[in-house]
Amino acid sequence: MKTDRALPPLMMVDDDQDDAVIFARRLKDAGVPNPLLHFRNGGDAFMFLKQFCVGEKPPESRPCLMFLDVNMPNLSGFDVLAWARLQPALRGMKIIMLSGATEPWDSKIAAKLGADGYLTKFPDPMKLKKVIAVHLPVEPAATLAVNPSAPSNHAAT
C-alpha cells in the first residue's frame, strides 16, 4: 500500500531504528495509508510537537496519533506523554504507548498520565488495525486515515 501524503500523519517515537522499521512494516501490512513520522528520541519529538504549541506549525498538519516508546534515554516516553497532555494544542492527538516492557505498572503509569492505550512490541497487523480504528473513529465507508481533530457532524454518544 502506498502512503498518502494528503492524510494526517502518524508519529512514532522510538530510539531503536530496527523497531521503527518493524513497526512501519506492521502499519503497511495493516493497510494504514497515513505517512509515518519517526523520531529517535523524546527530545526530538518534544521539539517537533512544541512547534504546534507555539503556533509555528498549522494544527491541521499535526499528527493524529502518536506511538510512543516508554524506555528512551534523556526524555522517556512517560516524560513526553506527561508534557503532551498539558498542552492545549495537542489535546486531540491520541497517544498510544508502544513498549517492549510487559510489566503491569508501566501500563498503569501510562493510563494515569493520560495515554489512550498501551501496546507491547510488536502487535500483529490486524490488532494494530483494530487499535487504530478504535482511536481514530471513522465512517463505515471511510479509511482509517481520518483526522480526529476535524469537526464532526455527529452528536457525542
C-alpha positions in Angstrom: 0.0 0.0 0.0 1.3 3.4 -0.9 1.5 6.2 1.7 -1.0 9.0 1.1 0.7 12.4 1.9 -2.6 14.1 1.9 -3.7 12.3 5.0 -2.7 13.3 8.6 0.5 11.7 9.7 1.1 9.2 12.4 4.0 9.7 14.6 6.4 7.1 16.2 9.0 7.9 18.8 11.5 5.1 19.4 15.2 5.2 19.9 15.7 1.8 18.2 15.9 2.1 14.4 15.2 -1.6 13.9 12.0 -1.3 16.0 10.9 1.6 13.9 11.4 -0.3 10.7 9.4 -3.3 12.0 6.6 -1.0 13.2 6.4 0.7 9.8 6.2 -2.7 8.2 3.3 -3.6 10.5 1.5 -0.4 9.7 1.9 -1.1 6.0 0.7 -4.7 6.5 -2.3 -3.4 8.3 -3.2 -1.3 5.3 -2.7 2.1 7.1 -2.1 4.7 4.3 -1.1 7.6 6.6 2.5 8.8 6.4 4.7 7.8 9.4 7.0 10.4 11.1 9.7 8.8 13.1 11.7 10.5 15.9 14.6 8.8 17.5 14.2 10.3 21.0 11.9 12.1 23.3 13.8 15.4 22.9 13.4 15.4 19.1 9.7 14.6 19.5 9.3 17.3 22.1 10.9 19.9 19.8 8.7 18.9 16.9 5.4 18.9 18.9 6.4 22.2 20.6 6.0 23.9 17.2 2.3 23.2 17.3 2.0 24.7 20.8 3.6 28.0 19.8 1.8 28.4 16.5 4.8 27.7 14.2 3.0 24.8 12.5 -0.6 24.8 11.5 -2.8 22.5 13.6 -4.1 20.6 10.5 -0.5 19.2 9.9 -0.3 17.8 13.5 0.0 14.0 13.7 -3.4 12.5 14.6 -1.9 9.6 16.5 1.5 9.1 18.3 3.1 5.7 19.1 5.5 6.4 21.9 8.2 4.1 23.3 8.5 4.0 27.1 12.2 3.5 27.6 14.4 6.0 25.9 17.4 7.9 27.1 17.1 11.5 28.4 13.3 12.2 27.9 11.4 8.9 28.4 8.1 8.2 26.7 6.4 9.0 30.0 8.1 12.4 30.1 6.9 13.2 26.6 3.4 11.9 27.4 3.1 13.9 30.6 4.2 17.1 28.8 2.0 16.5 25.8 -1.1 16.0 27.9 -0.6 19.5 29.4 -0.6 21.2 26.0 -3.9 22.5 24.8 -2.7 22.4 21.1 -2.1 18.6 21.4 -5.4 17.7 23.2 -6.9 16.0 20.1 -3.8 13.9 19.4 -4.2 10.3 20.5 -1.2 8.7 22.2 -0.5 5.0 22.4 2.5 3.8 24.4 4.4 1.2 22.5 7.0 -0.7 24.5 8.8 -4.0 24.9 8.2 -3.7 28.6 5.4 -6.0 29.8 5.4 -5.0 33.5 1.8 -4.2 34.6 2.9 -1.0 36.3 4.0 0.5 33.0 0.6 0.4 31.5 -0.9 1.8 34.8 1.5 4.7 34.8 0.7 5.3 31.1 -3.0 5.4 31.9 -2.5 7.7 34.8 -0.5 10.1 32.7 -3.3 10.2 30.0 -2.2 7.6 27.4 -5.0 6.4 25.2 -3.6 2.9 25.1 -0.6 0.7 25.7 0.7 -1.9 23.2 3.6 -4.3 23.6 6.0 -4.6 20.7 5.0 -5.7 18.2 1.3 -6.0 17.6 0.3 -8.1 14.7 -1.2 -6.1 11.8 -4.8 -7.0 12.5 -4.5 -6.0 16.1 -2.8 -2.8 15.1 -5.5 -2.0 12.6 -8.2 -2.5 15.3 -6.4 -0.3 17.8 -6.1 2.5 15.2 -9.7 2.1 14.2 -10.7 2.5 17.9 -8.7 5.6 18.4 -9.5 7.2 15.1 -13.2 6.6 14.6 -14.3 6.7 11.0 -17.4 6.5 8.9 -18.1 2.9 7.7 -17.1 3.7 4.1 -14.0 5.8 5.1 -10.4 4.7 5.5 -8.5 4.6 8.8 -7.0 7.9 7.9 -9.5 10.4 9.4 -8.1 13.4 11.3 -9.8 13.1 14.7 -9.4 16.9 15.3 -11.6 17.7 12.4 -15.2 18.8 13.3 -17.7 16.1 13.3 -21.4 16.2 12.2 -22.3 13.5 14.8 -23.6 14.1 18.3 -21.4 12.7 21.1 -22.6 9.4 22.5 
